[in-house]
Structures are given as C-alpha cells and as structure tokens.
C-alpha cells in the first residue's frame, strides 16, 4: 500500500508540474536542497506548493508563505499536541510514545512537526563507543579552543598594538589570518567527528519515525530492552537535538516527551 501511495503521489506531482498547478501538502513533507540532498525545511499539512519540475524521483517545488521578522510579537502557529487516543480494551499500548517541542527565543513554543526520532539499540556497545568519540573530540579541541579565544582577544586589540598605523594593520591582518586558520581546523575536526557519530548511530539504528503535525510520535512495537533515543528538530533558530536513554518494558507503554528542559548531551559535539 505504501508503494502504491508513493506512486500515486508521484503521478500527481508529475501532472501538476506539467500544468504548473498548486497543491497542498497532505502531511509533513521534507524539503531538500537538491535531489537526495540535505534537509532544509519541513512543509506542514496544508502548505501550498507548486510543482515545477519532476526528475530522478524528486519534485522541485515553489512555495509561497510568510515568516515572522525578529522582534515581532509571538503568535502561536501550531495547535497543542493532542493526546493519543486510549487503546481499545485488550489492545497493546504503543511501545514508546511522546511529543517533541522547543521554546524559541521569542518565548513561542514550536511543536516538532516532522521531527526525526530514532531509536538506537545495543547500548552496551553504543555507550563505550560514544564516550570514546566524545573524549577524542575533547582532546583534539581543548588547546584549539583556547587558541581561538586568545586570537579573538588579540584581534580586538590589534589596531592599538602599535602607534604605527601600518604596523598595527599588519598585526590585525596577521591575527585574522591565524584566527581563520584555527577556525578552519575546528570546523574540520567537528565535521570529522560528526561523520564518525553518524556512522556509529547508523550502525546501532533500531527504528525511526517522524513526528506528526502536532509534534507527536509513536513506535507501535519494539522488543523490550534499553535504547537511546536520538531526536532532531529544525526550527528557524537552528537545530535542536536530544540524546537520551529510554527503557521499554515487556508490556511497552513507555513515554518520552522531548522538551527544552529534557535535552541530553548534543550528539554532534556542540557544532556552532
């Protein structure tokens, strides 16, 4: 049925692209920067978009909408999460359910429509490997972070480092060059360790779902045991991530609500 639904959606998009017709998103849809590329947005149900081209199994769309400017008073843009209906008598509860939300700088609560929620298994192997990655990252960046802070301080004082303007300008240029190099080294280390982390998480991938329009997610059936829950939510202010332990009993029914006060350690090494 999923393959038939996907085929039907593709045929609709091809037809719409040929005629330049508008259509509304039927559910949370991931927007990529290129076919097979990185995620840059999530379309919520009802978002109007026009298909302008279909190729390689992807549709290029045009979207029109509004975004709030910084400083504009917050207006709630999503309904509060609706509790999942109680299971019928005798029916098993979900193995793991919950909701995803984030509080923005404006104070607005953003419910996690389209948030990626992943369960990672074999934690007795995952945890030591994860600690080893974190420790390696911290060793490689400790002296580098101190050097960057020192160079940033030197940059602020460079123009006052000499009464000779030419010499002061040279000092500033030299400091900025060293700072750019150090920041590039930091970026390379973060990208390298993030790749290692992605590979580690992929090797321990047990199950994955996407949160619905209200930010709710549910795993219907899972073997009992210990897991780590890895969740990613993209907002207008950046990416929020959670990495938290969870245990599922023989009867299931575990709940994990992911809110700003329930963050775990950032699995991508606090990249800025």
N, C-alpha and C positions, 0 to 999 in steps of 0.2 A: 504493500500500500504506500509506503514512504517513497519508493521508486516511482510509482505512478503519479503521486502528488508532485514530486520534483519535476517529472516530465511535463505534467500539465502546467506547472508554473513557468517552465522554460518556454513552452509553446506560447503562453500568454505574453511573456516578455518579448519574444521574437515578433509576435503580431503587433504588440504595442510599439516596438522600436520601428517597425516598418511604417507605421502610421503616425508616429510621434504622439501617441496617446498617453494621458496621465492615468495613473492607477494608485491606489492607496496600499501601503504596506499591510499585509494580512497579520503579521506578527513581528516580533523583534527581528530585524534584519541587520547583519553585519555589513558595513561599508568598508571596502578595501581600497588602497591607493593604486592598485593595479591588479590584473588577474593573478590570483594566487599570492598577492602582496600582503602588506601588514594592515591590521585593522586600524581605521581612523575614526569611526563613528558607529553608532547603533541607531537604526531607524525604529521608532516605536510604532505600534499598530496605529493605522490611520494616517501615517505621514505620507503626504502626496509626493510622488516622484514620477518623472517621465523617462521611459527607456529610450535611449537614442542610438544604441548600438548593441548587438549581441555577438560575441565571438569567444571561442575557446571555453565554452561553458559558463561564461560570465556575461552579465548585462551592465553596460555603462549607463548611469542614470544622471538626471539633472534634478536637483532638489531646490525648492524654494521655501524659506521659512524665516523666522525671527530669532535672534539671540539677545539676551539682556546685556547691556553695557555695564562695566564696573561702576558700582555706586548706586545703581538703580535698585529701589526697594524690592525685596524678595516677594515673589508671588508664588504660592505652591503650584507646581506644574504636574504633579502626579498624585493619584489617589493613595491613601494609606493602604499598606498591604492588607489584603483580605485573608483572614484565617482560612486554611484549607478545610473543606467540609469533613465532618466526622465520618470515619469509615462505616460501612453498613455492618450490622451485627454479624460477627463471625469472620469478617474480612480482616486481613492483617493490616496493621498500620504501616505507614511508609517506613522504610529502613532508616532514612535520615531526611529531615525536612528543616526548613528555616527561611530566613529572609536576609536580604542584603541592602544596606543603606549607608549613606555617607552624609555628613554635615559639611556644607560648603562654607567658605569664609564669610559669606553674607548671612549665615545662620539658616539658610534654606536646607531642608532635608531632601536629599536626592535618593529616590528609591532605585535599586540597582537593576533596572530593565536590561536584559541581555548580558548581565554579569556572568563571567565564566567561572564555574565552580567545579573543581577537580578533586577527586579523592585519590590519595597516594597510599599504596599498600606496602607490605613487607617493611614495617617501620624499624624492625630490629637491625636491618641493613641500611635503610634510608638515613636514620638518625646519625650513626657514626660517620657516614659519608658526607652528610650535610655539615656536621661540626668540623670535619677536616677541611671542607671547602671554605667555611667561614674563617677558620683560623689561618688558612693560607692567604686569603684575601686581606685579612687584617695585618698579617706580617708584611705583605708587599706594599701596603698603602700607608702604614704608620709614619715612616720617615717622609714619604712623599707628601702627605697632608700637611705635616709640619713645615716642609719646604715651601709649599704653595702659600700657606698663611704668612710666612716670612716674606716671600716675594710680593704678595699683595700689600703688605705693610711698606715695603721698600718702594713700591710703585707710587703710593700716596706721598712719599717724602722725596721722590727723585728730583723734582724740579727745584726743591730747596736744598739739594745736596751740594750745590756749588754756586758761588757768586757769578761764575761764568755761565751765561745762558747756553752757549753752545755745548759746554761740557755737561751741564745739567740735562740738556735734551738728549745727549748721547747716553747718559746714565739711565734716563727714562726708557729710551728705546731698547737698551741692553736688558733692563729689568723686565720689560714687557715681552721681549723675545724669550727670556728664560721662563717667564710665567706661562706663556703659551705652550712651550715645550713640556713643562711639568704637567699642565692641564691635559695635554695630549696623552702623556704617559698614564695619567689617572684614567682617562677615558678608555684607553686600550686595555688596561687591567680590568676595569669594570665590565667591558664588553666580553673579554675573555672568560671571566668568572661567571657572568650571566649565561654564556653559552654552556659552560660546564654545568651550571644549575639546571638549565633547560634539559640538557641530556640526562641528568640524574632524575629529574621529575618524570621525564618521558619513560625512563626505564622502570619507574615504580607506578605508572599510571594504572589505576584500577577502574575508575568510572568517571564520567563527566556529564554535566548538564548545563543548560543556560537558564538563568533566572527569567521569569515571565515579566509582563509589563508592570506588575506591582512589586517586582523585586523578590518574589518568592521562588524557591527552588525545592525540588524533591527527588530523592533517589528511591525508587519503588522497591527494589530488592537488592540486598547486599549480604555477602557472607558475614556472620558476626566476627568481630575482632577489632584490633586497634588500627587506626588510619591517621593520616594527616590530611587536613582539608586546606586546599590552596585555592583562593578566590581572587579574581581580578576584576575591578570595576573602573571603567574610563569615565571621567567627568570632565567638565570644562576647565577644571583646575589641574588636571593631570590624572595619574593612575593611582588608585587605592588598591592595596593588596593585603590579604590576610593569609597567615600560615599557622594553623592551629591544630593541636591533637584532638581527636574525637574517637570515642569507643562505641561500637554498635553491639548491643546485646543480642541474645538468641531470638528475642521477640521483636527486635527493631524498635521503631518509635523514637529514636534519638532526635534531639533538636539542637540546632546551632544557628543562632541569629548573629549575623555579621554586621556589627555597628562600629562607629569610630572608636568606641571605648573598648572594643574587643579585638584590637589588632594584635597579631603575632609579629615575630621578627620579619622584617622585609626580606623575602626570598631573593630579591635581586640586588642585595648589597647596598641599599640606600642610594642607588644611582640618582644623580641630580641633573 
